[in-house]
Amino acid sequence: MFHKCIVAVTAALLAVLVNGSEARAWFRFTNSTTKSVYVTFQWHSPGCADGGSWETQGWWHIAPGATATVFGRDLQTVGSNHFYYYAESDDRTAVWTGPFQTCCPITAFDWCLNTCNNAPETRTLGFREIVVGSNNNYTLNLTP
């Protein structure tokens, strides 16, 4: 009986370790500011319904000091090591913007790059580019 218990506990620990190692592939944002931030994220996704090849998702709310995983797969499996993001504080006094114009709704969304309908509920935002190289995971630290 005791031997069966040890085998069961060992099997459970191995399952946790194996599942834990799978969770090492991701893209995360850490909010190192004193304000809550909202983040959108874009990655190569050839299966997008609009005929394009990029998917955009948002808005993740990240409290001060917190970390959020916005993409939970191996970064090397998407066919590009270029990723894009836009972030802003809840009061929009801090903004992480760049030159890559992307239309996004003002509410939570998951859509292909060419989906914009120019409705009043959308904004065109300047995304920043991150090249992750050969990394399987990446954490971007949002600083003031």
CNS distance restraints for C-alpha pairs under 8 A (distance, minus, plus):
assign (resid   1 and name CA) (resid   5 and name CA) 6.38 0.50 0.50
assign (resid   2 and name CA) (resid   6 and name CA) 6.38 0.50 0.50
assign (resid   3 and name CA) (resid   7 and name CA) 6.27 0.50 0.50
assign (resid   4 and name CA) (resid   8 and name CA) 6.14 0.50 0.50
assign (resid   5 and name CA) (resid   9 and name CA) 6.16 0.50 0.50
assign (resid   6 and name CA) (resid  10 and name CA) 6.03 0.50 0.50
assign (resid   7 and name CA) (resid  11 and name CA) 6.09 0.50 0.50
assign (resid   8 and name CA) (resid  12 and name CA) 6.18 0.50 0.50
assign (resid   9 and name CA) (resid  13 and name CA) 6.19 0.50 0.50
assign (resid  10 and name CA) (resid  14 and name CA) 6.19 0.50 0.50
assign (resid  11 and name CA) (resid  15 and name CA) 6.23 0.50 0.50
assign (resid  12 and name CA) (resid  16 and name CA) 6.34 0.50 0.50
assign (resid  13 and name CA) (resid  17 and name CA) 6.20 0.50 0.50
assign (resid  14 and name CA) (resid  18 and name CA) 6.06 0.50 0.50
assign (resid  15 and name CA) (resid  19 and name CA) 6.04 0.50 0.50
assign (resid  16 and name CA) (resid  20 and name CA) 5.82 0.50 0.50
assign (resid  17 and name CA) (resid  21 and name CA) 6.18 0.50 0.50
assign (resid  18 and name CA) (resid  22 and name CA) 6.53 0.50 0.50
assign (resid  19 and name CA) (resid  23 and name CA) 6.54 0.50 0.50
assign (resid  20 and name CA) (resid  24 and name CA) 7.03 0.50 0.50
assign (resid  23 and name CA) (resid  72 and name CA) 7.33 0.50 0.50
assign (resid  24 and name CA) (resid  74 and name CA) 7.97 0.50 0.50
assign (resid  24 and name CA) (resid 136 and name CA) 7.83 0.50 0.50
assign (resid  24 and name CA) (resid 137 and name CA) 6.65 0.50 0.50
assign (resid  25 and name CA) (resid  72 and name CA) 6.26 0.50 0.50
assign (resid  25 and name CA) (resid  73 and name CA) 5.23 0.50 0.50
assign (resid  25 and name CA) (resid  74 and name CA) 4.35 0.50 0.50
assign (resid  25 and name CA) (resid  75 and name CA) 6.69 0.50 0.50
assign (resid  25 and name CA) (resid 136 and name CA) 5.42 0.50 0.50
assign (resid  25 and name CA) (resid 137 and name CA) 4.74 0.50 0.50
assign (resid  26 and name CA) (resid  69 and name CA) 6.66 0.50 0.50
assign (resid  26 and name CA) (resid  70 and name CA) 7.57 0.50 0.50
assign (resid  26 and name CA) (resid  71 and name CA) 5.36 0.50 0.50
assign (resid  26 and name CA) (resid  72 and name CA) 4.44 0.50 0.50
assign (resid  26 and name CA) (resid  73 and name CA) 5.23 0.50 0.50
assign (resid  26 and name CA) (resid  74 and name CA) 5.93 0.50 0.50
assign (resid  26 and name CA) (resid  75 and name CA) 6.56 0.50 0.50
assign (resid  26 and name CA) (resid 136 and name CA) 7.03 0.50 0.50
assign (resid  26 and name CA) (resid 137 and name CA) 4.59 0.50 0.50
assign (resid  26 and name CA) (resid 138 and name CA) 6.35 0.50 0.50
assign (resid  27 and name CA) (resid  69 and name CA) 5.87 0.50 0.50
assign (resid  27 and name CA) (resid  70 and name CA) 5.91 0.50 0.50
assign (resid  27 and name CA) (resid  71 and name CA) 5.04 0.50 0.50
assign (resid  27 and name CA) (resid  72 and name CA) 6.63 0.50 0.50
assign (resid  27 and name CA) (resid  73 and name CA) 7.92 0.50 0.50
assign (resid  27 and name CA) (resid  75 and name CA) 7.43 0.50 0.50
assign (resid  27 and name CA) (resid 137 and name CA) 5.58 0.50 0.50
assign (resid  27 and name CA) (resid 138 and name CA) 4.87 0.50 0.50
assign (resid  27 and name CA) (resid 139 and name CA) 5.80 0.50 0.50
assign (resid  27 and name CA) (resid 140 and name CA) 7.78 0.50 0.50
assign (resid  28 and name CA) (resid  67 and name CA) 6.67 0.50 0.50
assign (resid  28 and name CA) (resid  68 and name CA) 5.47 0.50 0.50
assign (resid  28 and name CA) (resid  69 and name CA) 4.23 0.50 0.50
assign (resid  28 and name CA) (resid  70 and name CA) 5.72 0.50 0.50
assign (resid  28 and name CA) (resid  71 and name CA) 7.06 0.50 0.50
assign (resid  28 and name CA) (resid 138 and name CA) 6.28 0.50 0.50
assign (resid  28 and name CA) (resid 139 and name CA) 4.58 0.50 0.50
assign (resid  28 and name CA) (resid 140 and name CA) 6.20 0.50 0.50
assign (resid  29 and name CA) (resid  67 and name CA) 5.52 0.50 0.50
assign (resid  29 and name CA) (resid  68 and name CA) 5.43 0.50 0.50
assign (resid  29 and name CA) (resid  69 and name CA) 6.56 0.50 0.50
assign (resid  29 and name CA) (resid  70 and name CA) 7.43 0.50 0.50
assign (resid  29 and name CA) (resid 139 and name CA) 5.57 0.50 0.50
assign (resid  29 and name CA) (resid 140 and name CA) 4.85 0.50 0.50
assign (resid  29 and name CA) (resid 141 and name CA) 5.86 0.50 0.50
assign (resid  29 and name CA) (resid 142 and name CA) 6.91 0.50 0.50
assign (resid  30 and name CA) (resid  62 and name CA) 7.73 0.50 0.50
assign (resid  30 and name CA) (resid  65 and name CA) 6.81 0.50 0.50
assign (resid  30 and name CA) (resid  66 and name CA) 5.83 0.50 0.50
assign (resid  30 and name CA) (resid  67 and name CA) 4.19 0.50 0.50
assign (resid  30 and name CA) (resid  68 and name CA) 6.58 0.50 0.50
assign (resid  30 and name CA) (resid 139 and name CA) 6.97 0.50 0.50
assign (resid  30 and name CA) (resid 140 and name CA) 6.21 0.50 0.50
assign (resid  30 and name CA) (resid 141 and name CA) 4.77 0.50 0.50
assign (resid  30 and name CA) (resid 142 and name CA) 5.95 0.50 0.50
assign (resid  31 and name CA) (resid  36 and name CA) 7.68 0.50 0.50
assign (resid  31 and name CA) (resid  37 and name CA) 7.12 0.50 0.50
assign (resid  31 and name CA) (resid  62 and name CA) 6.37 0.50 0.50
assign (resid  31 and name CA) (resid  63 and name CA) 6.76 0.50 0.50
assign (resid  31 and name CA) (resid  64 and name CA) 5.44 0.50 0.50
assign (resid  31 and name CA) (resid  65 and name CA) 5.19 0.50 0.50
assign (resid  31 and name CA) (resid  66 and name CA) 5.61 0.50 0.50
assign (resid  31 and name CA) (resid  67 and name CA) 6.26 0.50 0.50
assign (resid  31 and name CA) (resid 141 and name CA) 6.25 0.50 0.50
assign (resid  31 and name CA) (resid 142 and name CA) 5.08 0.50 0.50
assign (resid  31 and name CA) (resid 143 and name CA) 6.89 0.50 0.50
assign (resid  32 and name CA) (resid  64 and name CA) 6.21 0.50 0.50
assign (resid  32 and name CA) (resid  65 and name CA) 5.25 0.50 0.50
assign (resid  32 and name CA) (resid  66 and name CA) 7.71 0.50 0.50
assign (resid  32 and name CA) (resid 141 and name CA) 6.53 0.50 0.50
assign (resid  32 and name CA) (resid 142 and name CA) 5.60 0.50 0.50
assign (resid  32 and name CA) (resid 143 and name CA) 5.10 0.50 0.50
assign (resid  32 and name CA) (resid 144 and name CA) 7.32 0.50 0.50
assign (resid  33 and name CA) (resid  64 and name CA) 5.61 0.50 0.50
assign (resid  33 and name CA) (resid  65 and name CA) 6.87 0.50 0.50
assign (resid  33 and name CA) (resid 142 and name CA) 7.00 0.50 0.50
assign (resid  33 and name CA) (resid 143 and name CA) 5.63 0.50 0.50
assign (resid  33 and name CA) (resid 144 and name CA) 5.62 0.50 0.50
assign (resid  34 and name CA) (resid  64 and name CA) 5.16 0.50 0.50
assign (resid  34 and name CA) (resid  65 and name CA) 7.58 0.50 0.50
assign (resid  35 and name CA) (resid  63 and name CA) 6.92 0.50 0.50
assign (resid  35 and name CA) (resid  64 and name CA) 5.46 0.50 0.50
assign (resid  35 and name CA) (resid  89 and name CA) 6.15 0.50 0.50
assign (resid  35 and name CA) (resid  90 and name CA) 7.11 0.50 0.50
assign (resid  36 and name CA) (resid  61 and name CA) 6.96 0.50 0.50
assign (resid  36 and name CA) (resid  62 and name CA) 5.70 0.50 0.50
assign (resid  36 and name CA) (resid  63 and name CA) 4.48 0.50 0.50
assign (resid  36 and name CA) (resid  64 and name CA) 5.39 0.50 0.50
assign (resid  36 and name CA) (resid  89 and name CA) 5.65 0.50 0.50
assign (resid  36 and name CA) (resid  90 and name CA) 5.69 0.50 0.50
assign (resid  37 and name CA) (resid  61 and name CA) 5.86 0.50 0.50
assign (resid  37 and name CA) (resid  62 and name CA) 5.30 0.50 0.50
assign (resid  37 and name CA) (resid  63 and name CA) 6.56 0.50 0.50
assign (resid  37 and name CA) (resid  64 and name CA) 7.67 0.50 0.50
assign (resid  37 and name CA) (resid  87 and name CA) 6.64 0.50 0.50
assign (resid  37 and name CA) (resid  88 and name CA) 5.42 0.50 0.50
assign (resid  37 and name CA) (resid  89 and name CA) 4.06 0.50 0.50
assign (resid  37 and name CA) (resid  90 and name CA) 5.49 0.50 0.50
assign (resid  38 and name CA) (resid  58 and name CA) 7.98 0.50 0.50
assign (resid  38 and name CA) (resid  59 and name CA) 5.65 0.50 0.50
assign (resid  38 and name CA) (resid  60 and name CA) 5.29 0.50 0.50
assign (resid  38 and name CA) (resid  61 and name CA) 4.66 0.50 0.50
assign (resid  38 and name CA) (resid  62 and name CA) 6.23 0.50 0.50
assign (resid  38 and name CA) (resid  87 and name CA) 5.53 0.50 0.50
assign (resid  38 and name CA) (resid  88 and name CA) 5.50 0.50 0.50
assign (resid  38 and name CA) (resid  89 and name CA) 6.19 0.50 0.50
assign (resid  38 and name CA) (resid  90 and name CA) 6.68 0.50 0.50
assign (resid  39 and name CA) (resid  58 and name CA) 6.13 0.50 0.50
assign (resid  39 and name CA) (resid  59 and name CA) 5.25 0.50 0.50
assign (resid  39 and name CA) (resid  60 and name CA) 5.11 0.50 0.50
assign (resid  39 and name CA) (resid  61 and name CA) 6.78 0.50 0.50
assign (resid  39 and name CA) (resid  62 and name CA) 7.81 0.50 0.50
assign (resid  39 and name CA) (resid  85 and name CA) 7.02 0.50 0.50
assign (resid  39 and name CA) (resid  86 and name CA) 5.82 0.50 0.50
assign (resid  39 and name CA) (resid  87 and name CA) 4.34 0.50 0.50
assign (resid  39 and name CA) (resid  88 and name CA) 6.75 0.50 0.50
assign (resid  40 and name CA) (resid  56 and name CA) 7.05 0.50 0.50
assign (resid  40 and name CA) (resid  57 and name CA) 5.63 0.50 0.50
assign (resid  40 and name CA) (resid  58 and name CA) 4.12 0.50 0.50
assign (resid  40 and name CA) (resid  59 and name CA) 5.26 0.50 0.50
assign (resid  40 and name CA) (resid  60 and name CA) 6.75 0.50 0.50
assign (resid  40 and name CA) (resid  85 and name CA) 5.50 0.50 0.50
assign (resid  40 and name CA) (resid  86 and name CA) 5.34 0.50 0.50
assign (resid  40 and name CA) (resid  87 and name CA) 6.38 0.50 0.50
assign (resid  41 and name CA) (resid  56 and name CA) 5.64 0.50 0.50
assign (resid  41 and name CA) (resid  57 and name CA) 5.42 0.50 0.50
assign (resid  41 and name CA) (resid  58 and name CA) 6.31 0.50 0.50
assign (resid  41 and name CA) (resid  70 and name CA) 7.06 0.50 0.50
assign (resid  41 and name CA) (resid  83 and name CA) 7.56 0.50 0.50
assign (resid  41 and name CA) (resid  84 and name CA) 5.84 0.50 0.50
assign (resid  41 and name CA) (resid  85 and name CA) 4.49 0.50 0.50
assign (resid  41 and name CA) (resid  86 and name CA) 6.79 0.50 0.50
assign (resid  42 and name CA) (resid  54 and name CA) 6.70 0.50 0.50
assign (resid  42 and name CA) (resid  55 and name CA) 5.51 0.50 0.50
assign (resid  42 and name CA) (resid  56 and name CA) 4.24 0.50 0.50
assign (resid  42 and name CA) (resid  57 and name CA) 6.40 0.50 0.50
assign (resid  42 and name CA) (resid  83 and name CA) 5.88 0.50 0.50
assign (resid  42 and name CA) (resid  84 and name CA) 4.94 0.50 0.50
assign (resid  42 and name CA) (resid  85 and name CA) 6.09 0.50 0.50
assign (resid  43 and name CA) (resid  54 and name CA) 5.59 0.50 0.50
assign (resid  43 and name CA) (resid  55 and name CA) 5.57 0.50 0.50
assign (resid  43 and name CA) (resid  56 and name CA) 6.70 0.50 0.50
assign (resid  43 and name CA) (resid  78 and name CA) 7.52 0.50 0.50
assign (resid  43 and name CA) (resid  80 and name CA) 8.00 0.50 0.50
assign (resid  43 and name CA) (resid  82 and name CA) 7.30 0.50 0.50
assign (resid  43 and name CA) (resid  83 and name CA) 5.17 0.50 0.50
assign (resid  43 and name CA) (resid  84 and name CA) 6.67 0.50 0.50
assign (resid  44 and name CA) (resid  53 and name CA) 5.81 0.50 0.50
assign (resid  44 and name CA) (resid  54 and name CA) 4.50 0.50 0.50
assign (resid  44 and name CA) (resid  55 and name CA) 6.38 0.50 0.50
assign (resid  44 and name CA) (resid  78 and name CA) 5.84 0.50 0.50
assign (resid  44 and name CA) (resid  79 and name CA) 6.62 0.50 0.50
assign (resid  44 and name CA) (resid  80 and name CA) 6.17 0.50 0.50
assign (resid  44 and name CA) (resid  82 and name CA) 7.80 0.50 0.50
assign (resid  44 and name CA) (resid  83 and name CA) 7.48 0.50 0.50
assign (resid  45 and name CA) (resid  53 and name CA) 4.93 0.50 0.50
assign (resid  45 and name CA) (resid  54 and name CA) 4.80 0.50 0.50
assign (resid  45 and name CA) (resid  55 and name CA) 5.64 0.50 0.50
assign (resid  45 and name CA) (resid  78 and name CA) 6.60 0.50 0.50
assign (resid  46 and name CA) (resid  51 and name CA) 7.97 0.50 0.50
assign (resid  46 and name CA) (resid  52 and name CA) 6.79 0.50 0.50
assign (resid  46 and name CA) (resid  53 and name CA) 4.09 0.50 0.50
assign (resid  46 and name CA) (resid  54 and name CA) 6.64 0.50 0.50
assign (resid  47 and name CA) (resid  51 and name CA) 7.67 0.50 0.50
assign (resid  47 and name CA) (resid  52 and name CA) 7.92 0.50 0.50
assign (resid  47 and name CA) (resid  53 and name CA) 6.59 0.50 0.50
assign (resid  48 and name CA) (resid  52 and name CA) 5.90 0.50 0.50
assign (resid  48 and name CA) (resid  53 and name CA) 5.80 0.50 0.50
assign (resid  48 and name CA) (resid  54 and name CA) 6.78 0.50 0.50
assign (resid  48 and name CA) (resid  55 and name CA) 6.71 0.50 0.50
assign (resid  48 and name CA) (resid 112 and name CA) 5.61 0.50 0.50
assign (resid  49 and name CA) (resid 112 and name CA) 6.98 0.50 0.50
assign (resid  50 and name CA) (resid 112 and name CA) 6.37 0.50 0.50
assign (resid  50 and name CA) (resid 113 and name CA) 7.85 0.50 0.50
assign (resid  50 and name CA) (resid 114 and name CA) 6.38 0.50 0.50
assign (resid  50 and name CA) (resid 115 and name CA) 6.95 0.50 0.50
assign (resid  52 and name CA) (resid 112 and name CA) 6.95 0.50 0.50
assign (resid  52 and name CA) (resid 113 and name CA) 6.67 0.50 0.50
assign (resid  52 and name CA) (resid 114 and name CA) 6.70 0.50 0.50
assign (resid  53 and name CA) (resid 112 and name CA) 7.54 0.50 0.50
assign (resid  53 and name CA) (resid 113 and name CA) 7.52 0.50 0.50
assign (resid  54 and name CA) (resid 112 and name CA) 5.85 0.50 0.50
assign (resid  54 and name CA) (resid 113 and name CA) 5.41 0.50 0.50
assign (resid  55 and name CA) (resid 110 and name CA) 7.24 0.50 0.50
assign (resid  55 and name CA) (resid 111 and name CA) 5.79 0.50 0.50
assign (resid  55 and name CA) (resid 112 and name CA) 4.38 0.50 0.50
assign (resid  55 and name CA) (resid 113 and name CA) 5.64 0.50 0.50
assign (resid  56 and name CA) (resid 109 and name CA) 7.93 0.50 0.50
assign (resid  56 and name CA) (resid 110 and name CA) 5.84 0.50 0.50
assign (resid  56 and name CA) (resid 111 and name CA) 5.56 0.50 0.50
assign (resid  56 and name CA) (resid 112 and name CA) 5.94 0.50 0.50
assign (resid  56 and name CA) (resid 113 and name CA) 6.22 0.50 0.50
assign (resid  57 and name CA) (resid 108 and name CA) 7.63 0.50 0.50
assign (resid  57 and name CA) (resid 109 and name CA) 5.54 0.50 0.50
assign (resid  57 and name CA) (resid 110 and name CA) 4.31 0.50 0.50
assign (resid  57 and name CA) (resid 111 and name CA) 6.48 0.50 0.50
assign (resid  58 and name CA) (resid 107 and name CA) 7.86 0.50 0.50
assign (resid  58 and name CA) (resid 108 and name CA) 5.41 0.50 0.50
assign (resid  58 and name CA) (resid 109 and name CA) 5.46 0.50 0.50
assign (resid  58 and name CA) (resid 110 and name CA) 6.68 0.50 0.50
assign (resid  59 and name CA) (resid 107 and name CA) 6.97 0.50 0.50
assign (resid  59 and name CA) (resid 108 and name CA) 5.13 0.50 0.50
assign (resid  59 and name CA) (resid 109 and name CA) 7.04 0.50 0.50
assign (resid  60 and name CA) (resid  68 and name CA) 7.52 0.50 0.50
assign (resid  60 and name CA) (resid  70 and name CA) 7.46 0.50 0.50
assign (resid  60 and name CA) (resid 108 and name CA) 7.98 0.50 0.50
assign (resid  62 and name CA) (resid  66 and name CA) 5.97 0.50 0.50
assign (resid  62 and name CA) (resid  67 and name CA) 6.62 0.50 0.50
assign (resid  62 and name CA) (resid  68 and name CA) 6.44 0.50 0.50
assign (resid  63 and name CA) (resid  67 and name CA) 7.98 0.50 0.50
assign (resid  73 and name CA) (resid  77 and name CA) 7.58 0.50 0.50
assign (resid  74 and name CA) (resid  78 and name CA) 7.87 0.50 0.50
assign (resid  74 and name CA) (resid 136 and name CA) 5.10 0.50 0.50
assign (resid  74 and name CA) (resid 137 and name CA) 6.49 0.50 0.50
assign (resid  75 and name CA) (resid  81 and name CA) 6.95 0.50 0.50
assign (resid  75 and name CA) (resid 132 and name CA) 7.95 0.50 0.50
assign (resid  75 and name CA) (resid 135 and name CA) 6.94 0.50 0.50
assign (resid  75 and name CA) (resid 136 and name CA) 4.84 0.50 0.50
assign (resid  75 and name CA) (resid 137 and name CA) 5.99 0.50 0.50
assign (resid  76 and name CA) (resid  80 and name CA) 7.12 0.50 0.50
assign (resid  76 and name CA) (resid  81 and name CA) 6.64 0.50 0.50
assign (resid  76 and name CA) (resid 134 and name CA) 6.95 0.50 0.50
assign (resid  76 and name CA) (resid 135 and name CA) 7.21 0.50 0.50
assign (resid  76 and name CA) (resid 136 and name CA) 5.74 0.50 0.50
assign (resid  81 and name CA) (resid 131 and name CA) 5.57 0.50 0.50
assign (resid  81 and name CA) (resid 132 and name CA) 5.44 0.50 0.50
assign (resid  81 and name CA) (resid 133 and name CA) 5.80 0.50 0.50
assign (resid  81 and name CA) (resid 134 and name CA) 7.40 0.50 0.50
assign (resid  82 and name CA) (resid 129 and name CA) 6.64 0.50 0.50
assign (resid  82 and name CA) (resid 130 and name CA) 5.74 0.50 0.50
assign (resid  82 and name CA) (resid 131 and name CA) 4.56 0.50 0.50
assign (resid  82 and name CA) (resid 132 and name CA) 6.55 0.50 0.50
assign (resid  83 and name CA) (resid 129 and name CA) 5.77 0.50 0.50
assign (resid  83 and name CA) (resid 130 and name CA) 5.17 0.50 0.50
assign (resid  83 and name CA) (resid 131 and name CA) 6.34 0.50 0.50
assign (resid  83 and name CA) (resid 132 and name CA) 7.67 0.50 0.50
assign (resid  84 and name CA) (resid 127 and name CA) 5.85 0.50 0.50
assign (resid  84 and name CA) (resid 128 and name CA) 5.36 0.50 0.50
assign (resid  84 and name CA) (resid 129 and name CA) 4.52 0.50 0.50
assign (resid  84 and name CA) (resid 130 and name CA) 5.94 0.50 0.50
assign (resid  85 and name CA) (resid  97 and name CA) 7.99 0.50 0.50
assign (resid  85 and name CA) (resid 127 and name CA) 5.05 0.50 0.50
assign (resid  85 and name CA) (resid 128 and name CA) 5.35 0.50 0.50
assign (resid  85 and name CA) (resid 129 and name CA) 6.75 0.50 0.50
assign (resid  85 and name CA) (resid 130 and name CA) 7.95 0.50 0.50
assign (resid  86 and name CA) (resid  95 and name CA) 7.81 0.50 0.50
assign (resid  86 and name CA) (resid  96 and name CA) 5.77 0.50 0.50
assign (resid  86 and name CA) (resid  97 and name CA) 5.60 0.50 0.50
assign (resid  86 and name CA) (resid  98 and name CA) 7.65 0.50 0.50
assign (resid  86 and name CA) (resid 125 and name CA) 7.19 0.50 0.50
assign (resid  86 and name CA) (resid 126 and name CA) 6.73 0.50 0.50
assign (resid  86 and name CA) (resid 127 and name CA) 4.78 0.50 0.50
assign (resid  86 and name CA) (resid 128 and name CA) 6.28 0.50 0.50
assign (resid  87 and name CA) (resid  95 and name CA) 5.83 0.50 0.50
assign (resid  87 and name CA) (resid  96 and name CA) 5.03 0.50 0.50
assign (resid  87 and name CA) (resid  97 and name CA) 6.94 0.50 0.50
assign (resid  88 and name CA) (resid  92 and name CA) 5.47 0.50 0.50
assign (resid  88 and name CA) (resid  93 and name CA) 7.55 0.50 0.50
assign (resid  88 and name CA) (resid  94 and name CA) 5.61 0.50 0.50
assign (resid  88 and name CA) (resid  95 and name CA) 4.26 0.50 0.50
assign (resid  88 and name CA) (resid  96 and name CA) 6.11 0.50 0.50
assign (resid  89 and name CA) (resid  93 and name CA) 6.24 0.50 0.50
assign (resid  89 and name CA) (resid  94 and name CA) 5.21 0.50 0.50
assign (resid  89 and name CA) (resid  95 and name CA) 6.44 0.50 0.50
assign (resid  94 and name CA) (resid 144 and name CA) 7.10 0.50 0.50
assign (resid  96 and name CA) (resid 127 and name CA) 7.91 0.50 0.50
assign (resid  96 and name CA) (resid 128 and name CA) 7.42 0.50 0.50
assign (resid  97 and name CA) (resid 125 and name CA) 7.35 0.50 0.50
assign (resid  97 and name CA) (resid 126 and name CA) 5.04 0.50 0.50
assign (resid  97 and name CA) (resid 127 and name CA) 5.37 0.50 0.50
assign (resid  97 and name CA) (resid 128 and name CA) 5.78 0.50 0.50
assign (resid  98 and name CA) (resid 126 and name CA) 4.63 0.50 0.50
assign (resid  98 and name CA) (resid 127 and name CA) 4.67 0.50 0.50
assign (resid  98 and name CA) (resid 128 and name CA) 4.28 0.50 0.50
assign (resid  98 and name CA) (resid 129 and name CA) 7.51 0.50 0.50
assign (resid  99 and name CA) (resid 126 and name CA) 5.20 0.50 0.50
assign (resid  99 and name CA) (resid 127 and name CA) 6.13 0.50 0.50
assign (resid  99 and name CA) (resid 128 and name CA) 6.57 0.50 0.50
assign (resid 100 and name CA) (resid 125 and name CA) 7.80 0.50 0.50
assign (resid 100 and name CA) (resid 126 and name CA) 5.01 0.50 0.50
assign (resid 100 and name CA) (resid 127 and name CA) 4.79 0.50 0.50
assign (resid 100 and name CA) (resid 128 and name CA) 6.47 0.50 0.50
assign (resid 100 and name CA) (resid 129 and name CA) 7.75 0.50 0.50
assign (resid 101 and name CA) (resid 124 and name CA) 6.21 0.50 0.50
assign (resid 101 and name CA) (resid 125 and name CA) 5.49 0.50 0.50
assign (resid 101 and name CA) (resid 126 and name CA) 4.53 0.50 0.50
assign (resid 101 and name CA) (resid 127 and name CA) 6.15 0.50 0.50
assign (resid 102 and name CA) (resid 113 and name CA) 7.23 0.50 0.50
assign (resid 102 and name CA) (resid 124 and name CA) 5.33 0.50 0.50
assign (resid 102 and name CA) (resid 125 and name CA) 5.28 0.50 0.50
assign (resid 102 and name CA) (resid 126 and name CA) 6.28 0.50 0.50
assign (resid 102 and name CA) (resid 127 and name CA) 6.75 0.50 0.50
assign (resid 103 and name CA) (resid 113 and name CA) 7.70 0.50 0.50
assign (resid 103 and name CA) (resid 115 and name CA) 7.96 0.50 0.50
assign (resid 103 and name CA) (resid 116 and name CA) 5.57 0.50 0.50
assign (resid 103 and name CA) (resid 118 and name CA) 7.82 0.50 0.50
assign (resid 103 and name CA) (resid 122 and name CA) 6.51 0.50 0.50
assign (resid 103 and name CA) (resid 123 and name CA) 5.57 0.50 0.50
assign (resid 103 and name CA) (resid 124 and name CA) 4.18 0.50 0.50
assign (resid 103 and name CA) (resid 125 and name CA) 6.16 0.50 0.50
assign (resid 104 and name CA) (resid 116 and name CA) 6.94 0.50 0.50
assign (resid 104 and name CA) (resid 122 and name CA) 5.28 0.50 0.50
assign (resid 104 and name CA) (resid 123 and name CA) 5.42 0.50 0.50
assign (resid 104 and name CA) (resid 124 and name CA) 6.19 0.50 0.50
assign (resid 104 and name CA) (resid 125 and name CA) 7.09 0.50 0.50
assign (resid 105 and name CA) (resid 109 and name CA) 6.91 0.50 0.50
assign (resid 105 and name CA) (resid 121 and name CA) 5.53 0.50 0.50
assign (resid 105 and name CA) (resid 122 and name CA) 3.93 0.50 0.50
assign (resid 105 and name CA) (resid 123 and name CA) 6.18 0.50 0.50
assign (resid 106 and name CA) (resid 121 and name CA) 5.69 0.50 0.50
assign (resid 106 and name CA) (resid 122 and name CA) 5.61 0.50 0.50
assign (resid 106 and name CA) (resid 123 and name CA) 6.94 0.50 0.50
assign (resid 107 and name CA) (resid 121 and name CA) 7.89 0.50 0.50
assign (resid 111 and name CA) (resid 115 and name CA) 6.53 0.50 0.50
assign (resid 116 and name CA) (resid 122 and name CA) 7.50 0.50 0.50
assign (resid 117 and name CA) (resid 122 and name CA) 7.70 0.50 0.50
assign (resid 118 and name CA) (resid 122 and name CA) 6.08 0.50 0.50
assign (resid 118 and name CA) (resid 123 and name CA) 7.72 0.50 0.50
assign (resid 132 and name CA) (resid 138 and name CA) 6.89 0.50 0.50
